[in-house]
Amino acid sequence: MHRFPSRRAASLSATVLVSLVAAAPLSAQIPWQTVEPGFPRTAAERNGFTAHTRHLEMWDYLRTLRGATTEMRLGSYGQTREGRDLPYAIFSRPLVSEPWEAWELGRPIVVLSANVHGGERTFREGLLILMRDLATPGTEANALLDDVTVLVAPQINPDGFEASEGGQRGNAWGIDLNRDYVKLEHPSIAHLIENIVGAWRPHVFVDGHNGGSRPYNLNYQCPSHYDTMRALTLVCDEEIFPAIDAALAREGYRSWYYTRGNEEEWTVGGFEPRIGRNYVGFVNSIGILFEAPSQDPEHGARAGYLGYLTVLRYAAQNAQQVMDLVERARTETIAMGAEPRGEIAVRMEYAAEDYPVDYTIINGGRGGAPEDTVEVRGARLMKRPVATRLRPRPWAYILPRDAEDAVAMLLRHGITVERLDAPARLDVDAYTIAEVTYEQAYNHAAAVRIEVGEVRRLTADLLVGTYVVPTAQSLGRLVAHMLEPETDDNVIYWNTMDAWIPRPGGAPNGGGGPPLVPIYKLMSPAALQSSLVRGAP
Ligand SMILES: [Zn+2]
């Protein structure tokens, strides 16, 4: 592979730069754009970054901004649990309003978002300022609008933001919205997926948080699950992240992978599809996580601004490459299901990337103890996905005709689901259930973990109304992950098929033999009399 020298070089040059500027007072150095007459400043800018821009202050800012430019549309893609409007803005030249107009332009579509965790606000401030520059003629951001279509969703979780002075991670019910991307139970995320991600089909989606490790000013990570197309992650590792390193280094900032390291290895964030950046990979786009480690709020906002701007610059300068990559991910996904091939990683773990990395860690500091900055050389980067259990990809999954809850979850993603209009007798693969255990996960007290016994080939007599979910669709990777019973985020795990699952130690269903997983796998193409399910069943 060819990616490694640039990562080391970028890391070292950033080290040199940060040591040069560290001695200088930073607060006066931030080169925010001059604000043109008629254009607003955020509340945080006006108060010197002593307090964040609150939800209604943000709406005032966005409306004033909209009134100062002809190059922006402003709207709401839905409402939160507590009835707050979720804002989004569109920036492009010529200005578009609808997804199909954006597709006609033939340019990358990039979504920039922030604040899915209500207390994580630093990068949102930088994103609000970037919105002004996108709307201001003469700025670099505005010039990019000839080559890229930009959607901004600057506050995914305003209920969590407004829940207290410091905000809370979850929404008004305390639910972690960045674990809701598969279930789509909560309106803030369900609306985001339906009206922004599903409707616009962006090529790139950036999700801004607070977390990660000093001394870095920005931590990043792309999809890290085995079953997302590897090239969608490599484009981050090889091109986008080095570009961010360089852009931040020019202003004395440093960037590196989320989340933390020690003297031997750097550990990254989780790989579950329920997390936004991984979900974006499962729907065949480039999903980028930004995290703001603890730092001065204004410098943190600036680091986020530079990160978001760099992603836009990259997409504009490599427009065809970005679009081709995403198109290839979509067409390959459909092809993998049409003549079913390959395997699904139902279990995975991280291993070390096959190249050494250098980074900086800060030890100590707790309870007033002195901090110790350590330069680590030649360490392991633990983010390479390795499959530990694989299952063959079917042509379709088959669900009982009364599996409405599971099907509703599929439909919320825009997944194609069909129903049989005539009875069918088909040879299918079925899993036996060897063991059922329950575990606490996210907001579910008893998520269902199934241990599969064996795979049986059987002849199934399927009733009219039986659900058929083909894998030959652009969301086919998500289909496989949600309908294989052993994965981290499937419909059984999330309790939508509890009625079919035997209690631990309970009697087998249907008389003799071990119980079967109530999702069958049709392993090869079959002509079926079926029709599309539209909307909730
Ligand atoms: Zn977060």
Boltz pocket constraint, residues with backbone or C-beta under 6 A from the ligand:
constraints:
  - pocket:
      binder: B
      contacts: [[A, 117], [A, 120], [A, 178], [A, 209], [A, 210], [A, 211]]
      max_distance: 6.0
